[in-house]
Amino acid sequence: MQALVKTHRTNIQIQGDIPSRVLDVLRSEYGEDLKIYDGEDEYVEITDTDWYEEIKTKSTPGDAMRIYRQNKQLTQEQLGKKLGNVPRQIISNMERGKRSISLATAKKLSVIFNVPVSRFLDL
């Protein structure tokens, strides 16, 4: 079970076997701001959702490249060096979709970011 309260100045999160008297106090104090989750919520794999499919169709290989680069906290220049001294402008053009990502570059990116090559290719 999880009890969660979020108000302007209060953030309380309690997990586990919460005694009923504690829940009663929270209910009386926070009213509708208290949310109780009893663990019966169904979780789904994000890749199986319509939302994911919609986002995936809008996402480009350049978007993936930019996201992975930023997650690794690399500048375009630093990524270019890792790719074999590719100029920053070419990296920028690939991220913006002005230049396609070659298979050879996609393979290098997959090694650098430890993800499948397909993330950087239009398939």
Secondary structure, DSSP 8 states (H G I E B T S, - for coil): -EEEEE-SS-EEEEESS--HHHHHHHHHHHGGGEEEE-S------GGGSHHHHHHHHH--HHHHHHHHHHHTT--HHHHHHHTTS--HHHHHHHHTTSS---HHHHHHHHHHHTS-GGGGS--
